[in-house]
Amino acid sequence: MTRKEFVKICGILGIGLPLQSTMGSCSDTTDSGGANNIKKVIIIGAGPAGLTSAYLLNQRGIDVQVLEANAYYGGRTKRNKTFADFPIPLGAEWLHVERGILDEIVNDSSIRVETKTTPYDHSTDFGLFEGMQVSPRDVGFTIDQKFINGSWLDFFEQYVVPSIETKIAYNKVVQSVDYSGNQVTVSTATETFRADKVIVTVPVKMLQNGAITFTPELPSAKLDAIKNVTVWDGCKAFIAFKEKFYPTFIAYDISPASAGQKLYYDAAYGQNTIEHILGLFAVGTGTLPYVNLSDSQLIDYMLTELDAIFDGKASANYIKHTFQNWNKEPYANGAYVHDEENWRLFRSLGESVGNTLYFAGDAYTTGEDWSSVHAAARSAKRAVSELLG
């Protein structure tokens, strides 16, 4: 069963995705239990999995050091706060499971999570799919929600980052990990760091590209999984218009399903705004030809294809646009592993190595779910639970 089929079944049955077996195992107490011999943990990457891992370990009183290659945290939850009067998510945008995941990440019953989200109204909202009018449910929007005047990154900034911000070191591009000794040695071009355990959270595409060398070499099953998973290309665009002339979404049929996805959607949906912002989400072959066009060619192409649907209203109402090409992000190199991938590969990707090296992120899961922020956070909880023993 693929992820897409699994999520679809959950939506049809009206249930959420099942929690991984370790979701409740990260207590909010500072009693380190079986972690008495762990003095320090290095986390490579400050995306959702890295931040969640550091946060949970910090809750348990474990000294953590987060090494982030970029000059900022958040990974592919990157956002733009100047394009509109509400945050524009340049990467992860939707909440694909119930809101309870937010409380699970915070992992502290004394904290009330006030992040606001809104579901789609399936009785009134509609869109276009290859020229036909359809409901959000028809194209897979079942339990999905939009953040209201916020984003995934805003949630992490409010509830996760404050307690661990001093633990994050930026512009630290990890080149090698040596876990052959009693301690793990993590090296950049100019610095060396040592710890008892390491959690690797970098995008799997970076490992495919050989960004980090491991000593000893990773197990063959993990190397095969890294080599064989298909990471979709990815891009997003946002266009500001003077008027709203479009429905909730415009979906496109890309076949086969493993090839990619393409969707225009109302990015201002549910926001406290009078601005009209249309988003474009594209992965895999859906990114063509956008990722190969110059900026002027890009907006001309998008307006032309929208004009063909809406009788020239796109060009007549155009104000400005912005574009995010995830293929060109130096520490991402793409979007995420495609929805139709074999779940067994994810299980190999997520397995720990030698009781020393752990993996967390949207691709390093148990195969129950993948390629989302909530999957990354749950994989971090699993990795922390295994690490603490």
Number of C-alpha atoms within 10 A of each C-alpha: 11 17 19 17 12 13 21 18 14 16 19 12 8 11 13 15 18 11 13 17 11 15 20 13 13 19 15 16 12 13 13 17 11 10 15 11 10 15 13 17 23 25 29 26 31 27 27 30 33 30 28 27 32 31 27 24 26 17 21 19 16 21 16 23 21 26 25 25 21 18 9 14 26 23 25 25 19 20 22 13 11 9 16 15 14 19 21 24 25 23 24 18 23 18 22 21 22 14 15 10 19 21 15 17 22 20 20 14 10 8 10 11 16 11 17 14 18 15 17 20 11 14 8 9 14 19 22 21 17 11 11 9 12 18 21 22 18 13 17 14 16 21 21 19 20 22 22 17 19 20 27 25 24 20 18 21 16 13 19 21 22 11 14 19 15 11 18 23 18 16 13 20 20 23 15 18 23 17 23 14 11 10 16 21 20 24 19 17 10 9 10 12 15 18 21 18 23 27 26 24 26 29 25 28 23 16 14 18 11 12 15 18 16 14 14 11 13 14 11 10 14 20 15 14 20 22 15 13 21 21 23 26 24 28 26 23 21 24 21 22 20 16 16 16 13 19 15 20 23 24 22 16 14 14 10 9 13 16 16 22 23 22 19 23 20 19 24 24 19 16 18 11 13 11 17 21 24 23 24 21 21 24 24 24 17 22 21 16 10 21 21 11 13 10 14 8 11 18 21 14 15 16 20 16 13 18 15 11 15 14 12 14 19 25 17 13 16 15 14 13 17 16 18 19 21 23 16 14 14 11 20 17 21 24 25 25 23 25 23 17 20 17 19 14 22 24 18 21 25 25 19 19 13 11 11 19 21 24 26 34 33 28 31 32 30 22 22 19 27 26 20 20 23 24 29 26 27 31 30 34 28 25 27 23 19 15 21 19 11
